[in-house]
Amino acid sequence: MNVVLVVDVTKLKDKEIFNKHLKKEGFVPIKGEPFAYNGEAHTHLFNTRAYILEVVSKALGKTYFDSCKIMFQIGDNPMEVYVYNKEKNDFLEISA
């Protein structure tokens, strides 16, 4: 399944390090979009969601940033929006 990931990050210190980690994990930047990425999922929906959250968390951990929200779609399934909680070093789902 195709995965589309959109990242809304403020004051990211080193975009190159961030992108390098995402690319290593299979997320390729979408040309012309500053923080949008494509990838392929080969596991179940919930495993893919957990993987995306983990990959972005690790990428954020490699550089400084103020805040981050992500949203993504796995195949035809749009997922929830998540915000990064720096105190917990993890993403939390934003309630609709």
PDB file of N, CA, C and O in Angstrom, chain B, residues numbered from 101:
ATOM      1  N   MET B 101       0.839  -1.184   0.000  1.00  0.00           N
ATOM      2  CA  MET B 101       0.000   0.000   0.000  1.00  0.00           C
ATOM      3  C   MET B 101       0.884   1.248   0.000  1.00  0.00           C
ATOM      4  O   MET B 101       1.939   1.276   0.633  1.00  0.00           O
ATOM      5  N   ASN B 102       0.448   2.246  -0.700  1.00  0.00           N
ATOM      6  CA  ASN B 102       1.160   3.522  -0.717  1.00  0.00           C
ATOM      7  C   ASN B 102       0.914   4.273   0.592  1.00  0.00           C
ATOM      8  O   ASN B 102      -0.186   4.241   1.143  1.00  0.00           O
ATOM      9  N   VAL B 103       1.940   4.936   1.072  1.00  0.00           N
ATOM     10  CA  VAL B 103       1.835   5.767   2.279  1.00  0.00           C
ATOM     11  C   VAL B 103       2.224   7.190   1.909  1.00  0.00           C
ATOM     12  O   VAL B 103       3.234   7.422   1.244  1.00  0.00           O
ATOM     13  N   VAL B 104       1.403   8.142   2.355  1.00  0.00           N
ATOM     14  CA  VAL B 104       1.724   9.557   2.204  1.00  0.00           C
ATOM     15  C   VAL B 104       1.824  10.130   3.609  1.00  0.00           C
ATOM     16  O   VAL B 104       0.904   9.987   4.415  1.00  0.00           O
ATOM     17  N   LEU B 105       2.940  10.776   3.896  1.00  0.00           N
ATOM     18  CA  LEU B 105       3.215  11.349   5.211  1.00  0.00           C
ATOM     19  C   LEU B 105       3.447  12.846   5.048  1.00  0.00           C
ATOM     20  O   LEU B 105       4.241  13.274   4.210  1.00  0.00           O
ATOM     21  N   VAL B 106       2.742  13.644   5.863  1.00  0.00           N
ATOM     22  CA  VAL B 106       2.930  15.094   5.865  1.00  0.00           C
ATOM     23  C   VAL B 106       3.339  15.500   7.275  1.00  0.00           C
ATOM     24  O   VAL B 106       2.686  15.135   8.252  1.00  0.00           O
ATOM     25  N   VAL B 107       4.428  16.259   7.368  1.00  0.00           N
ATOM     26  CA  VAL B 107       4.988  16.675   8.650  1.00  0.00           C
ATOM     27  C   VAL B 107       4.902  18.194   8.754  1.00  0.00           C
ATOM     28  O   VAL B 107       5.316  18.911   7.843  1.00  0.00           O
ATOM     29  N   ASP B 108       4.364  18.676   9.866  1.00  0.00           N
ATOM     30  CA  ASP B 108       4.315  20.113  10.158  1.00  0.00           C
ATOM     31  C   ASP B 108       5.236  20.341  11.353  1.00  0.00           C
ATOM     32  O   ASP B 108       4.838  20.151  12.502  1.00  0.00           O
ATOM     33  N   VAL B 109       6.466  20.749  11.068  1.00  0.00           N
ATOM     34  CA  VAL B 109       7.465  20.904  12.117  1.00  0.00           C
ATOM     35  C   VAL B 109       7.952  22.352  12.143  1.00  0.00           C
ATOM     36  O   VAL B 109       8.190  22.953  11.095  1.00  0.00           O
ATOM     37  N   THR B 110       8.098  22.904  13.341  1.00  0.00           N
ATOM     38  CA  THR B 110       8.566  24.284  13.473  1.00  0.00           C
ATOM     39  C   THR B 110       9.976  24.312  14.040  1.00  0.00           C
ATOM     40  O   THR B 110      10.332  23.536  14.927  1.00  0.00           O
ATOM     41  N   LYS B 111      10.765  25.230  13.500  1.00  0.00           N
ATOM     42  CA  LYS B 111      12.146  25.467  13.926  1.00  0.00           C
ATOM     43  C   LYS B 111      13.001  24.204  13.937  1.00  0.00           C
ATOM     44  O   LYS B 111      13.746  23.949  14.883  1.00  0.00           O
ATOM     45  N   LEU B 112      12.879  23.416  12.858  1.00  0.00           N
ATOM     46  CA  LEU B 112      13.721  22.239  12.697  1.00  0.00           C
ATOM     47  C   LEU B 112      15.136  22.704  12.398  1.00  0.00           C
ATOM     48  O   LEU B 112      15.368  23.411  11.417  1.00  0.00           O
ATOM     49  N   LYS B 113      16.079  22.310  13.238  1.00  0.00           N
ATOM     50  CA  LYS B 113      17.453  22.792  13.111  1.00  0.00           C
ATOM     51  C   LYS B 113      18.176  22.203  11.904  1.00  0.00           C
ATOM     52  O   LYS B 113      18.873  22.930  11.196  1.00  0.00           O
ATOM     53  N   ASP B 114      18.025  20.903  11.655  1.00  0.00           N
ATOM     54  CA  ASP B 114      18.769  20.267  10.573  1.00  0.00           C
ATOM     55  C   ASP B 114      17.855  19.362   9.753  1.00  0.00           C
ATOM     56  O   ASP B 114      17.683  18.183  10.063  1.00  0.00           O
ATOM     57  N   LYS B 115      17.274  19.932   8.704  1.00  0.00           N
ATOM     58  CA  LYS B 115      16.353  19.191   7.845  1.00  0.00           C
ATOM     59  C   LYS B 115      17.069  18.047   7.132  1.00  0.00           C
ATOM     60  O   LYS B 115      16.464  17.007   6.874  1.00  0.00           O
ATOM     61  N   GLU B 116      18.348  18.227   6.813  1.00  0.00           N
ATOM     62  CA  GLU B 116      19.102  17.190   6.109  1.00  0.00           C
ATOM     63  C   GLU B 116      19.191  15.912   6.945  1.00  0.00           C
ATOM     64  O   GLU B 116      18.987  14.816   6.422  1.00  0.00           O
ATOM     65  N   ILE B 117      19.491  16.043   8.228  1.00  0.00           N
ATOM     66  CA  ILE B 117      19.558  14.877   9.117  1.00  0.00           C
ATOM     67  C   ILE B 117      18.178  14.229   9.234  1.00  0.00           C
ATOM     68  O   ILE B 117      18.056  13.005   9.186  1.00  0.00           O
ATOM     69  N   PHE B 118      17.145  15.050   9.387  1.00  0.00           N
ATOM     70  CA  PHE B 118      15.766  14.567   9.490  1.00  0.00           C
ATOM     71  C   PHE B 118      15.397  13.768   8.235  1.00  0.00           C
ATOM     72  O   PHE B 118      14.921  12.637   8.330  1.00  0.00           O
ATOM     73  N   ASN B 119      15.621  14.364   7.065  1.00  0.00           N
ATOM     74  CA  ASN B 119      15.280  13.697   5.808  1.00  0.00           C
ATOM     75  C   ASN B 119      16.107  12.439   5.580  1.00  0.00           C
ATOM     76  O   ASN B 119      15.605  11.451   5.044  1.00  0.00           O
ATOM     77  N   LYS B 120      17.361  12.473   5.983  1.00  0.00           N
ATOM     78  CA  LYS B 120      18.236  11.311   5.809  1.00  0.00           C
ATOM     79  C   LYS B 120      17.688  10.106   6.575  1.00  0.00           C
ATOM     80  O   LYS B 120      17.685   8.986   6.065  1.00  0.00           O
ATOM     81  N   HIS B 121      17.227  10.347   7.800  1.00  0.00           N
ATOM     82  CA  HIS B 121      16.670   9.244   8.584  1.00  0.00           C
ATOM     83  C   HIS B 121      15.382   8.714   7.942  1.00  0.00           C
ATOM     84  O   HIS B 121      15.195   7.502   7.829  1.00  0.00           O
ATOM     85  N   LEU B 122      14.500   9.623   7.525  1.00  0.00           N
ATOM     86  CA  LEU B 122      13.257   9.176   6.897  1.00  0.00           C
ATOM     87  C   LEU B 122      13.546   8.376   5.620  1.00  0.00           C
ATOM     88  O   LEU B 122      12.916   7.349   5.369  1.00  0.00           O
ATOM     89  N   LYS B 123      14.491   8.848   4.831  1.00  0.00           N
ATOM     90  CA  LYS B 123      14.829   8.155   3.585  1.00  0.00           C
ATOM     91  C   LYS B 123      15.390   6.765   3.875  1.00  0.00           C
ATOM     92  O   LYS B 123      15.060   5.797   3.190  1.00  0.00           O
ATOM     93  N   LYS B 124      16.241   6.677   4.895  1.00  0.00           N
ATOM     94  CA  LYS B 124      16.813   5.384   5.295  1.00  0.00           C
ATOM     95  C   LYS B 124      15.711   4.387   5.662  1.00  0.00           C
ATOM     96  O   LYS B 124      15.854   3.181   5.458  1.00  0.00           O
ATOM     97  N   GLU B 125      14.614   4.910   6.205  1.00  0.00           N
ATOM     98  CA  GLU B 125      13.503   4.054   6.641  1.00  0.00           C
ATOM     99  C   GLU B 125      12.425   3.894   5.566  1.00  0.00           C
ATOM    100  O   GLU B 125      11.369   3.316   5.824  1.00  0.00           O
ATOM    101  N   GLY B 126      12.694   4.413   4.350  1.00  0.00           N
ATOM    102  CA  GLY B 126      11.781   4.157   3.237  1.00  0.00           C
ATOM    103  C   GLY B 126      10.829   5.276   2.871  1.00  0.00           C
ATOM    104  O   GLY B 126       9.915   5.063   2.074  1.00  0.00           O
ATOM    105  N   PHE B 127      11.015   6.468   3.432  1.00  0.00           N
ATOM    106  CA  PHE B 127      10.149   7.608   3.123  1.00  0.00           C
ATOM    107  C   PHE B 127      10.910   8.611   2.265  1.00  0.00           C
ATOM    108  O   PHE B 127      11.865   9.236   2.725  1.00  0.00           O
ATOM    109  N   VAL B 128      10.483   8.757   1.026  1.00  0.00           N
ATOM    110  CA  VAL B 128      11.152   9.600   0.055  1.00  0.00           C
ATOM    111  C   VAL B 128      10.424  10.940  -0.044  1.00  0.00           C
ATOM    112  O   VAL B 128       9.199  10.968  -0.161  1.00  0.00           O
ATOM    113  N   PRO B 129      11.166  12.051   0.003  1.00  0.00           N
ATOM    114  CA  PRO B 129      10.520  13.368  -0.121  1.00  0.00           C
ATOM    115  C   PRO B 129       9.758  13.489  -1.444  1.00  0.00           C
ATOM    116  O   PRO B 129      10.223  13.031  -2.488  1.00  0.00           O
ATOM    117  N   ILE B 130       8.585  14.111  -1.378  1.00  0.00           N
ATOM    118  CA  ILE B 130       7.790  14.392  -2.564  1.00  0.00           C
ATOM    119  C   ILE B 130       8.307  15.694  -3.161  1.00  0.00           C
ATOM    120  O   ILE B 130       8.355  16.721  -2.483  1.00  0.00           O
ATOM    121  N   LYS B 131       8.688  15.645  -4.417  1.00  0.00           N
ATOM    122  CA  LYS B 131       9.275  16.798  -5.093  1.00  0.00           C
ATOM    123  C   LYS B 131       8.320  17.995  -5.046  1.00  0.00           C
ATOM    124  O   LYS B 131       7.135  17.880  -5.359  1.00  0.00           O
ATOM    125  N   GLY B 132       8.870  19.147  -4.646  1.00  0.00           N
ATOM    126  CA  GLY B 132       8.093  20.381  -4.590  1.00  0.00           C
ATOM    127  C   GLY B 132       7.316  20.585  -3.309  1.00  0.00           C
ATOM    128  O   GLY B 132       6.680  21.623  -3.130  1.00  0.00           O
ATOM    129  N   GLU B 133       7.357  19.615  -2.417  1.00  0.00           N
ATOM    130  CA  GLU B 133       6.657  19.722  -1.125  1.00  0.00           C
ATOM    131  C   GLU B 133       7.699  19.685  -0.009  1.00  0.00           C
ATOM    132  O   GLU B 133       8.462  18.723   0.079  1.00  0.00           O
ATOM    133  N   PRO B 134       7.750  20.717   0.852  1.00  0.00           N
ATOM    134  CA  PRO B 134       8.835  20.807   1.826  1.00  0.00           C
ATOM    135  C   PRO B 134       8.886  19.690   2.871  1.00  0.00           C
ATOM    136  O   PRO B 134       9.978  19.263   3.244  1.00  0.00           O
ATOM    137  N   PHE B 135       7.755  19.210   3.346  1.00  0.00           N
ATOM    138  CA  PHE B 135       7.748  18.165   4.368  1.00  0.00           C
ATOM    139  C   PHE B 135       6.677  17.121   4.064  1.00  0.00           C
ATOM    140  O   PHE B 135       5.857  16.797   4.922  1.00  0.00           O
ATOM    141  N   ALA B 136       6.690  16.602   2.849  1.00  0.00           N
ATOM    142  CA  ALA B 136       5.766  15.539   2.455  1.00  0.00           C
ATOM    143  C   ALA B 136       6.591  14.386   1.895  1.00  0.00           C
ATOM    144  O   ALA B 136       7.587  14.597   1.202  1.00  0.00           O
ATOM    145  N   TYR B 137       6.166  13.174   2.201  1.00  0.00           N
ATOM    146  CA  TYR B 137       6.950  11.991   1.862  1.00  0.00           C
ATOM    147  C   TYR B 137       6.045  10.870   1.367  1.00  0.00           C
ATOM    148  O   TYR B 137       4.885  10.771   1.766  1.00  0.00           O
ATOM    149  N   ASN B 138       6.590  10.028   0.491  1.00  0.00           N
ATOM    150  CA  ASN B 138       5.926   8.810   0.018  1.00  0.00           C
ATOM    151  C   ASN B 138       6.680   7.610   0.540  1.00  0.00           C
ATOM    152  O   ASN B 138       7.892   7.659   0.754  1.00  0.00           O
ATOM    153  N   GLY B 139       5.947   6.535   0.742  1.00  0.00           N
ATOM    154  CA  GLY B 139       6.564   5.281   1.128  1.00  0.00           C
ATOM    155  C   GLY B 139       5.648   4.130   0.753  1.00  0.00           C
ATOM    156  O   GLY B 139       4.575   4.344   0.190  1.00  0.00           O
ATOM    157  N   GLU B 140       6.062   2.926   1.059  1.00  0.00           N
ATOM    158  CA  GLU B 140       5.278   1.727   0.800  1.00  0.00           C
ATOM    159  C   GLU B 140       5.104   0.951   2.095  1.00  0.00           C
ATOM    160  O   GLU B 140       6.051   0.785   2.864  1.00  0.00           O
ATOM    161  N   ALA B 141       3.895   0.480   2.327  1.00  0.00           N
ATOM    162  CA  ALA B 141       3.607  -0.332   3.510  1.00  0.00           C
ATOM    163  C   ALA B 141       3.458  -1.787   3.078  1.00  0.00           C
ATOM    164  O   ALA B 141       2.794  -2.090   2.087  1.00  0.00           O
ATOM    165  N   HIS B 142       4.081  -2.672   3.832  1.00  0.00           N
ATOM    166  CA  HIS B 142       4.009  -4.098   3.530  1.00  0.00           C
ATOM    167  C   HIS B 142       3.479  -4.876   4.741  1.00  0.00           C
ATOM    168  O   HIS B 142       3.562  -6.104   4.784  1.00  0.00           O
ATOM    169  N   THR B 143       2.938  -4.155   5.714  1.00  0.00           N
ATOM    170  CA  THR B 143       2.388  -4.792   6.913  1.00  0.00           C
ATOM    171  C   THR B 143       0.950  -4.314   7.112  1.00  0.00           C
ATOM    172  O   THR B 143       0.444  -3.499   6.340  1.00  0.00           O
ATOM    173  N   HIS B 144       0.311  -4.822   8.135  1.00  0.00           N
ATOM    174  CA  HIS B 144      -1.062  -4.425   8.450  1.00  0.00           C
ATOM    175  C   HIS B 144      -1.121  -2.948   8.841  1.00  0.00           C
ATOM    176  O   HIS B 144      -0.115  -2.354   9.230  1.00  0.00           O
ATOM    177  N   LEU B 145      -2.287  -2.383   8.733  1.00  0.00           N
ATOM    178  CA  LEU B 145      -2.529  -0.962   8.987  1.00  0.00           C
ATOM    179  C   LEU B 145      -1.971  -0.503  10.336  1.00  0.00           C
ATOM    180  O   LEU B 145      -1.264   0.502  10.400  1.00  0.00           O
ATOM    181  N   PHE B 146      -2.280  -1.225  11.409  1.00  0.00           N
ATOM    182  CA  PHE B 146      -1.865  -0.795  12.747  1.00  0.00           C
ATOM    183  C   PHE B 146      -0.351  -0.901  12.926  1.00  0.00           C
ATOM    184  O   PHE B 146       0.253  -0.063  13.596  1.00  0.00           O
ATOM    185  N   ASN B 147       0.261  -1.919  12.336  1.00  0.00           N
ATOM    186  CA  ASN B 147       1.720  -2.038  12.406  1.00  0.00           C
ATOM    187  C   ASN B 147       2.385  -0.914  11.635  1.00  0.00           C
ATOM    188  O   ASN B 147       3.399  -0.370  12.072  1.00  0.00           O
ATOM    189  N   THR B 148       1.818  -0.566  10.491  1.00  0.00           N
ATOM    190  CA  THR B 148       2.367   0.523   9.680  1.00  0.00           C
ATOM    191  C   THR B 148       2.242   1.846  10.422  1.00  0.00           C
ATOM    192  O   THR B 148       3.172   2.653  10.402  1.00  0.00           O
ATOM    193  N   ARG B 149       1.122   2.078  11.067  1.00  0.00           N
ATOM    194  CA  ARG B 149       0.939   3.315  11.840  1.00  0.00           C
ATOM    195  C   ARG B 149       1.993   3.406  12.944  1.00  0.00           C
ATOM    196  O   ARG B 149       2.619   4.452  13.116  1.00  0.00           O
ATOM    197  N   ALA B 150       2.186   2.340  13.676  1.00  0.00           N
ATOM    198  CA  ALA B 150       3.188   2.341  14.753  1.00  0.00           C
ATOM    199  C   ALA B 150       4.582   2.581  14.194  1.00  0.00           C
ATOM    200  O   ALA B 150       5.377   3.303  14.795  1.00  0.00           O
ATOM    201  N   TYR B 151       4.880   1.986  13.058  1.00  0.00           N
ATOM    202  CA  TYR B 151       6.189   2.161  12.424  1.00  0.00           C
ATOM    203  C   TYR B 151       6.411   3.617  12.036  1.00  0.00           C
ATOM    204  O   TYR B 151       7.485   4.165  12.283  1.00  0.00           O
ATOM    205  N   ILE B 152       5.411   4.247  11.432  1.00  0.00           N
ATOM    206  CA  ILE B 152       5.537   5.654  11.027  1.00  0.00           C
ATOM    207  C   ILE B 152       5.795   6.537  12.242  1.00  0.00           C
ATOM    208  O   ILE B 152       6.679   7.392  12.204  1.00  0.00           O
ATOM    209  N   LEU B 153       5.043   6.344  13.309  1.00  0.00           N
ATOM    210  CA  LEU B 153       5.228   7.147  14.520  1.00  0.00           C
ATOM    211  C   LEU B 153       6.635   6.967  15.087  1.00  0.00           C
ATOM    212  O   LEU B 153       7.257   7.932  15.531  1.00  0.00           O
ATOM    213  N   GLU B 154       7.132   5.734  15.071  1.00  0.00           N
ATOM    214  CA  GLU B 154       8.468   5.454  15.590  1.00  0.00           C
ATOM    215  C   GLU B 154       9.549   6.099  14.715  1.00  0.00           C
ATOM    216  O   GLU B 154      10.492   6.699  15.231  1.00  0.00           O
ATOM    217  N   VAL B 155       9.409   5.975  13.405  1.00  0.00           N
ATOM    218  CA  VAL B 155      10.403   6.523  12.484  1.00  0.00           C
ATOM    219  C   VAL B 155      10.496   8.040  12.618  1.00  0.00           C
ATOM    220  O   VAL B 155      11.596   8.589  12.693  1.00  0.00           O
ATOM    221  N   VAL B 156       9.365   8.713  12.648  1.00  0.00           N
ATOM    222  CA  VAL B 156       9.382  10.178  12.757  1.00  0.00           C
ATOM    223  C   VAL B 156       9.914  10.599  14.124  1.00  0.00           C
ATOM    224  O   VAL B 156      10.655  11.577  14.222  1.00  0.00           O
ATOM    225  N   SER B 157       9.547   9.876  15.177  1.00  0.00           N
ATOM    226  CA  SER B 157      10.074  10.181  16.518  1.00  0.00           C
ATOM    227  C   SER B 157      11.598  10.104  16.539  1.00  0.00           C
ATOM    228  O   SER B 157      12.259  10.985  17.089  1.00  0.00           O
ATOM    229  N   LYS B 158      12.151   9.062  15.945  1.00  0.00           N
ATOM    230  CA  LYS B 158      13.607   8.912  15.918  1.00  0.00           C
ATOM    231  C   LYS B 158      14.261  10.006  15.079  1.00  0.00           C
ATOM    232  O   LYS B 158      15.324  10.511  15.440  1.00  0.00           O
ATOM    233  N   ALA B 159      13.636  10.376  13.965  1.00  0.00           N
ATOM    234  CA  ALA B 159      14.173  11.457  13.134  1.00  0.00           C
ATOM    235  C   ALA B 159      14.188  12.772  13.908  1.00  0.00           C
ATOM    236  O   ALA B 159      15.154  13.531  13.828  1.00  0.00           O
ATOM    237  N   LEU B 160      13.121  13.042  14.654  1.00  0.00           N
ATOM    238  CA  LEU B 160      13.060  14.261  15.459  1.00  0.00           C
ATOM    239  C   LEU B 160      14.118  14.250  16.557  1.00  0.00           C
ATOM    240  O   LEU B 160      14.671  15.295  16.901  1.00  0.00           O
ATOM    241  N   GLY B 161      14.399  13.077  17.103  1.00  0.00           N
ATOM    242  CA  GLY B 161      15.389  12.951  18.167  1.00  0.00           C
ATOM    243  C   GLY B 161      16.816  13.237  17.720  1.00  0.00           C
ATOM    244  O   GLY B 161      17.704  13.403  18.556  1.00  0.00           O
ATOM    245  N   LYS B 162      17.045  13.298  16.419  1.00  0.00           N
ATOM    246  CA  LYS B 162      18.384  13.534  15.897  1.00  0.00           C
ATOM    247  C   LYS B 162      18.704  15.007  15.688  1.00  0.00           C
ATOM    248  O   LYS B 162      19.837  15.343  15.344  1.00  0.00           O
ATOM    249  N   THR B 163      17.736  15.888  15.887  1.00  0.00           N
ATOM    250  CA  THR B 163      17.951  17.320  15.690  1.00  0.00           C
ATOM    251  C   THR B 163      16.986  18.110  16.568  1.00  0.00           C
ATOM    252  O   THR B 163      16.031  17.552  17.110  1.00  0.00           O
ATOM    253  N   TYR B 164      17.239  19.411  16.707  1.00  0.00           N
ATOM    254  CA  TYR B 164      16.368  20.266  17.516  1.00  0.00           C
ATOM    255  C   TYR B 164      15.139  20.686  16.708  1.00  0.00           C
ATOM    256  O   TYR B 164      15.220  20.878  15.495  1.00  0.00           O
ATOM    257  N   PHE B 165      14.001  20.825  17.394  1.00  0.00           N
ATOM    258  CA  PHE B 165      12.777  21.363  16.815  1.00  0.00           C
ATOM    259  C   PHE B 165      11.921  21.914  17.936  1.00  0.00           C
ATOM    260  O   PHE B 165      12.082  21.530  19.095  1.00  0.00           O
ATOM    261  N   ASP B 166      11.006  22.819  17.593  1.00  0.00           N
ATOM    262  CA  ASP B 166      10.081  23.374  18.596  1.00  0.00           C
ATOM    263  C   ASP B 166       8.854  22.491  18.782  1.00  0.00           C
ATOM    264  O   ASP B 166       8.548  22.062  19.894  1.00  0.00           O
ATOM    265  N   SER B 167       8.160  22.227  17.689  1.00  0.00           N
ATOM    266  CA  SER B 167       6.942  21.416  17.768  1.00  0.00           C
ATOM    267  C   SER B 167       6.757  20.657  16.460  1.00  0.00           C
ATOM    268  O   SER B 167       7.335  21.007  15.431  1.00  0.00           O
ATOM    269  N   CYS B 168       5.934  19.605  16.524  1.00  0.00           N
ATOM    270  CA  CYS B 168       5.719  18.790  15.340  1.00  0.00           C
ATOM    271  C   CYS B 168       4.338  18.144  15.385  1.00  0.00           C
ATOM    272  O   CYS B 168       3.914  17.612  16.411  1.00  0.00           O
ATOM    273  N   LYS B 169       3.654  18.205  14.256  1.00  0.00           N
ATOM    274  CA  LYS B 169       2.412  17.473  14.036  1.00  0.00           C
ATOM    275  C   LYS B 169       2.603  16.672  12.760  1.00  0.00           C
ATOM    276  O   LYS B 169       3.289  17.108  11.836  1.00  0.00           O
ATOM    277  N   ILE B 170       1.993  15.502  12.718  1.00  0.00           N
ATOM    278  CA  ILE B 170       2.042  14.714  11.489  1.00  0.00           C
ATOM    279  C   ILE B 170       0.655  14.196  11.161  1.00  0.00           C
ATOM    280  O   ILE B 170      -0.188  13.999  12.036  1.00  0.00           O
ATOM    281  N   MET B 171       0.450  13.981   9.877  1.00  0.00           N
ATOM    282  CA  MET B 171      -0.736  13.269   9.423  1.00  0.00           C
ATOM    283  C   MET B 171      -0.291  12.396   8.264  1.00  0.00           C
ATOM    284  O   MET B 171       0.659  12.725   7.554  1.00  0.00           O
ATOM    285  N   PHE B 172      -0.977  11.292   8.080  1.00  0.00           N
ATOM    286  CA  PHE B 172      -0.586  10.380   7.019  1.00  0.00           C
ATOM    287  C   PHE B 172      -1.770   9.566   6.554  1.00  0.00           C
ATOM    288  O   PHE B 172      -2.794   9.466   7.230  1.00  0.00           O
ATOM    289  N   GLN B 173      -1.601   8.987   5.378  1.00  0.00           N
ATOM    290  CA  GLN B 173      -2.609   8.123   4.794  1.00  0.00           C
ATOM    291  C   GLN B 173      -1.930   6.837   4.369  1.00  0.00           C
ATOM    292  O   GLN B 173      -0.875   6.854   3.735  1.00  0.00           O
ATOM    293  N   ILE B 174      -2.544   5.732   4.722  1.00  0.00           N
ATOM    294  CA  ILE B 174      -2.030   4.411   4.365  1.00  0.00           C
ATOM    295  C   ILE B 174      -3.028   3.791   3.394  1.00  0.00           C
ATOM    296  O   ILE B 174      -4.142   3.437   3.778  1.00  0.00           O
ATOM    297  N   GLY B 175      -2.623   3.666   2.148  1.00  0.00           N
ATOM    298  CA  GLY B 175      -3.563   3.203   1.124  1.00  0.00           C
ATOM    299  C   GLY B 175      -4.701   4.198   1.013  1.00  0.00           C
ATOM    300  O   GLY B 175      -4.469   5.389   0.804  1.00  0.00           O
ATOM    301  N   ASP B 176      -5.930   3.719   1.152  1.00  0.00           N
ATOM    302  CA  ASP B 176      -7.108   4.592   1.110  1.00  0.00           C
ATOM    303  C   ASP B 176      -7.558   5.029   2.501  1.00  0.00           C
ATOM    304  O   ASP B 176      -8.636   5.604   2.649  1.00  0.00           O
ATOM    305  N   ASN B 177      -6.746   4.762   3.521  1.00  0.00           N
ATOM    306  CA  ASN B 177      -7.132   5.008   4.916  1.00  0.00           C
ATOM    307  C   ASN B 177      -6.433   6.228   5.495  1.00  0.00           C
ATOM    308  O   ASN B 177      -5.272   6.137   5.894  1.00  0.00           O
ATOM    309  N   PRO B 178      -7.125   7.383   5.551  1.00  0.00           N
ATOM    310  CA  PRO B 178      -6.523   8.528   6.235  1.00  0.00           C
ATOM    311  C   PRO B 178      -6.487   8.248   7.739  1.00  0.00           C
ATOM    312  O   PRO B 178      -7.450   7.734   8.309  1.00  0.00           O
ATOM    313  N   MET B 179      -5.381   8.589   8.360  1.00  0.00           N
ATOM    314  CA  MET B 179      -5.221   8.326   9.788  1.00  0.00           C
ATOM    315  C   MET B 179      -5.423   9.611  10.586  1.00  0.00           C
ATOM    316  O   MET B 179      -5.591  10.689  10.016  1.00  0.00           O
ATOM    317  N   GLU B 180      -5.403   9.483  11.894  1.00  0.00           N
ATOM    318  CA  GLU B 180      -5.565  10.603  12.795  1.00  0.00           C
ATOM    319  C   GLU B 180      -4.380  11.559  12.672  1.00  0.00           C
ATOM    320  O   GLU B 180      -3.342  11.213  12.107  1.00  0.00           O
ATOM    321  N   VAL B 181      -4.551  12.755  13.205  1.00  0.00           N
ATOM    322  CA  VAL B 181      -3.445  13.710  13.293  1.00  0.00           C
ATOM    323  C   VAL B 181      -2.779  13.501  14.646  1.00  0.00           C
ATOM    324  O   VAL B 181      -3.451  13.310  15.659  1.00  0.00           O
ATOM    325  N   TYR B 182      -1.454  13.539  14.650  1.00  0.00           N
ATOM    326  CA  TYR B 182      -0.689  13.332  15.873  1.00  0.00           C
ATOM    327  C   TYR B 182       0.188  14.542  16.150  1.00  0.00           C
ATOM    328  O   TYR B 182       0.694  15.180  15.227  1.00  0.00           O
ATOM    329  N   VAL B 183       0.364  14.849  17.423  1.00  0.00           N
ATOM    330  CA  VAL B 183       1.255  15.923  17.846  1.00  0.00           C
ATOM    331  C   VAL B 183       2.339  15.302  18.729  1.00  0.00           C
ATOM    332  O   VAL B 183       2.070  14.397  19.519  1.00  0.00           O
ATOM    333  N   TYR B 184       3.564  15.802  18.580  1.00  0.00           N
ATOM    334  CA  TYR B 184       4.676  15.269  19.358  1.00  0.00           C
ATOM    335  C   TYR B 184       4.706  15.922  20.732  1.00  0.00           C
ATOM    336  O   TYR B 184       4.679  17.148  20.847  1.00  0.00           O
ATOM    337  N   ASN B 185       4.762  15.101  21.769  1.00  0.00           N
ATOM    338  CA  ASN B 185       4.855  15.563  23.147  1.00  0.00           C
ATOM    339  C   ASN B 185       6.308  15.402  23.590  1.00  0.00           C
ATOM    340  O   ASN B 185       6.787  14.284  23.777  1.00  0.00           O
ATOM    341  N   LYS B 186       7.001  16.522  23.756  1.00  0.00           N
ATOM    342  CA  LYS B 186       8.430  16.473  24.111  1.00  0.00           C
ATOM    343  C   LYS B 186       8.666  15.896  25.509  1.00  0.00           C
ATOM    344  O   LYS B 186       9.709  15.290  25.754  1.00  0.00           O
ATOM    345  N   GLU B 187       7.729  16.073  26.413  1.00  0.00           N
ATOM    346  CA  GLU B 187       7.896  15.531  27.761  1.00  0.00           C
ATOM    347  C   GLU B 187       7.875  14.002  27.751  1.00  0.00           C
ATOM    348  O   GLU B 187       8.616  13.361  28.497  1.00  0.00           O
ATOM    349  N   LYS B 188       7.028  13.425  26.908  1.00  0.00           N
ATOM    350  CA  LYS B 188       6.892  11.965  26.836  1.00  0.00           C
ATOM    351  C   LYS B 188       7.730  11.373  25.710  1.00  0.00           C
ATOM    352  O   LYS B 188       7.837  10.152  25.598  1.00  0.00           O
ATOM    353  N   ASN B 189       8.333  12.233  24.865  1.00  0.00           N
ATOM    354  CA  ASN B 189       9.084  11.759  23.703  1.00  0.00           C
ATOM    355  C   ASN B 189       8.280  10.786  22.863  1.00  0.00           C
ATOM    356  O   ASN B 189       8.757   9.719  22.477  1.00  0.00           O
ATOM    357  N   ASP B 190       7.040  11.187  22.589  1.00  0.00           N
ATOM    358  CA  ASP B 190       6.146  10.321  21.837  1.00  0.00           C
ATOM    359  C   ASP B 190       5.050  11.155  21.188  1.00  0.00           C
ATOM    360  O   ASP B 190       4.785  12.285  21.597  1.00  0.00           O
ATOM    361  N   PHE B 191       4.416  10.579  20.169  1.00  0.00           N
ATOM    362  CA  PHE B 191       3.281  11.241  19.523  1.00  0.00           C
ATOM    363  C   PHE B 191       2.006  10.907  20.262  1.00  0.00           C
ATOM    364  O   PHE B 191       1.818   9.785  20.732  1.00  0.00           O
ATOM    365  N   LEU B 192       1.128  11.898  20.359  1.00  0.00           N
ATOM    366  CA  LEU B 192      -0.195  11.721  20.933  1.00  0.00           C
ATOM    367  C   LEU B 192      -1.226  12.075  19.875  1.00  0.00           C
ATOM    368  O   LEU B 192      -1.058  13.034  19.123  1.00  0.00           O
ATOM    369  N   GLU B 193      -2.281  11.299  19.827  1.00  0.00           N
ATOM    370  CA  GLU B 193      -3.358  11.557  18.877  1.00  0.00           C
ATOM    371  C   GLU B 193      -4.103  12.822  19.273  1.00  0.00           C
ATOM    372  O   GLU B 193      -4.406  13.034  20.447  1.00  0.00           O
ATOM    373  N   ILE B 194      -4.397  13.661  18.282  1.00  0.00           N
ATOM    374  CA  ILE B 194      -5.182  14.864  18.536  1.00  0.00           C
ATOM    375  C   ILE B 194      -6.644  14.483  18.397  1.00  0.00           C
ATOM    376  O   ILE B 194      -7.057  13.963  17.361  1.00  0.00           O
ATOM    377  N   SER B 195      -7.425  14.737  19.428  1.00  0.00           N
ATOM    378  CA  SER B 195      -8.853  14.432  19.390  1.00  0.00           C
ATOM    379  C   SER B 195      -9.565  15.361  18.429  1.00  0.00           C
ATOM    380  O   SER B 195      -9.274  16.556  18.359  1.00  0.00           O
ATOM    381  N   ALA B 196     -10.499  14.793  17.693  1.00  0.00           N
ATOM    382  CA  ALA B 196     -11.263  15.586  16.719  1.00  0.00           C
ATOM    383  C   ALA B 196     -12.270  16.475  17.412  1.00  0.00           C
ATOM    384  O   ALA B 196     -13.001  17.213  16.751  1.00  0.00           O
TER     385      ALA B 196
END
